[in-house]
Amino acid sequence: MIKLTTDNFDEQVLKSDKPVLVDFWAEWCGPCRMVAPVLDQIEAEHGLAIGKLNTDENPEIMARYGVMGIPTLLLFENGEPVKRVVGAKPKRMLVSELGLE
């Protein structure tokens, strides 16, 4: 997983030539901790690049994309968010909602 910050977000996500799933999370967020191992599995099984963005440390990126609650997952393709999943969900639901099946 890629550790995303305000400084590297544009380079790692917006300029990427492959899809990137961004996990908006925070240390204190219980549901964020629940979804983390599921994202590890999705990354390994689907070869999807996943970046984690700590919202407490990078609030401007959170605001830029209208993220109101966490965990929020945004799938970026060609520099644009194309899918949004809010809340912790089971793996099969995440895979389905992200169109990875």
N, C-alpha and C positions, 0 to 999 in steps of 0.2 A: 504494500500500500504506500501511496505517496502522501507525505505530510504536506498539506497545502497551507499557504499563508497568503496574506495580501501581496507580498513581494513576488511570489512565484505562481500565483493563480493563473494569470493571463498566459504565461509561457507553458505551464503544465496542462491546463485545461482548454483554454480558448484557442490556442495555436496547435493543439494536438491533432495529428492526422488520423487518429483512431478515437472511437467513443471513450468517454471518461465518465464514470459514475462518481459524483461528489457526495460524500456523507457529511452533512452538517450536524455536528454533535458538540457535547460539552462533558467535562469530567463528572459533574454532579448529576447527570441525566441517566437515571436507571434504565429506561427503555433504550437509550443509546448503547449502553453496555450489553443489553440483550441482543441487539441486532449485529453487533461487531463480529461475533464468530460466524454468523450467517453470511456476512459480507466476505469473510475470509474464504468460506466454502465456495461462494459464487465466483470470486476472483480465481480460485484454483480450477474450478470446473468449466468456466466459460471463457477464461482468458481475458476477462474484462479489466481494464485499468480502473482502479478505484483509488480515489483521493479522499483523505479525511481532513475536514476543515473545522478547527475548534472555533466555535462561534463566540466564545468569551474573549478570545485573543484576536479575532478577525471580524468584528461586527459590521464593518463596511461592506464586506462581500455578502454577508447575510442580508443586509438591507438592499443591496444592489439587485438581488434576485427575489425579494419579497418573501423571504423565509420568516414565518411568524412563529413556528414551533419546531421543536426538535424531538426525535430525529426526523430530518427531511433528507430525502435522496433526490438528487437531480441528475439525470442522464444528459450529458452534453454530446452533441454530434456537430462537427464543423463549427465549433465555437458557440453553438446555440443550445439552450436547454430544450429538450424535446419530450422528456417525461419527468413527472414529479410524483414521488411517493412520500406521504407523510405518516409518521408513526411506525412503531415496531410491528412487523408482521412476520408470519412464518415464511420460511424459505420458499416454499412452492408459490405462495402469493406474491412475494417479491419478484421471483423469476417471471411469473406470468405478467405482472403489472409493468415490468421493465421490458417485456417483449423478448426475453432471452430463450424461450422454449423452442 
